[in-house]
Amino acid sequence: MSEPSAHETEQHPPRAGKPWRQAGGDLDGPSALVKLVVAQGTFIAALMFYIGAIYTSTYYDYFNLRWGSMNLGFSQVALESLNLLNLDIMVAAGCVFLLVCAPWSRRPRRVTRIEAAAARWYPLFVVIGIVLLALWHEIQPYGWAGPLTIAVGLLLSQCRDAEGHRPQGFRRQAVPVFAAGVFLFWTVTNVAWQQGRQDAQAHAAAVTSWTGVLVLSAKPLSLPTDSVREEKLSNDRLHPYRYSNLRLLTEHDGRYFVVPRDWDARVDEIYVIRESEAIWVALTPGTRPRLMD
């Protein structure tokens, strides 16, 4: 039997350097809070951009325009998601938020009858949601109620039963939560699509109230003279041609998408006027309905 060598028995002193991190130290430090805030902010920004993209594409698709050709920035598209903030959506979002937070509350508490009933009868919500999906065309414009009801039922499945037991394991916990997220994502997509189309229809129904457009041009423009007023000014002017009775649909990067006052979104054309030295564009108030005394 060989004797242990000196380098095997020699104990090295601890290195002078950074102290060992305590267990859980990374989760409690200020850097962890910053990472959490950044992660949540990134997720919220990505979600707002997705909702805004669905809303914007649906809105401009009603006018036969491609929103990608508008050259909209990330912030512009994300801010379009704020058009979905109405009372009905805020109430539904608040209810879903409570359902998401309640099952994972860490505060010890007794199992209430409502929570126990939810854990027992959650399949009923899922079945109702499936029935609503089967009646998708009949319940429009409330088709989003189907996936929302299924998501609510799946979230209720994570409540504690009467004995205080909570679902555990991949199949009973991870799968329902993931499926609920998918159905919520589907719900948000449908709501954004529906809201964009409704806003476009409402906007197209009141063309005369849109912002007015006055165009001065150095050369004649190919605009419909039966609905657009064309005036020939004196030749000594830099822009002797004047066009009025136009309404502004949208404007991006110096391009004005204009229509006549009697424009019909279903059959009529949209005219694109690019501002330049030869074309001068002015905006005026649209025709507003009179208020009854």
Beta strands, then each sheet from edge to edge (+ up, - down):
strand 1: 212-217
strand 2: 229-232
strand 3: 241-252
strand 4: 255-260
strand 5: 271-274
strand 6: 279-284
sheet 1: 2+ 3- 1+ 6-
sheet 2: 2+ 3- 4+ 5-
end
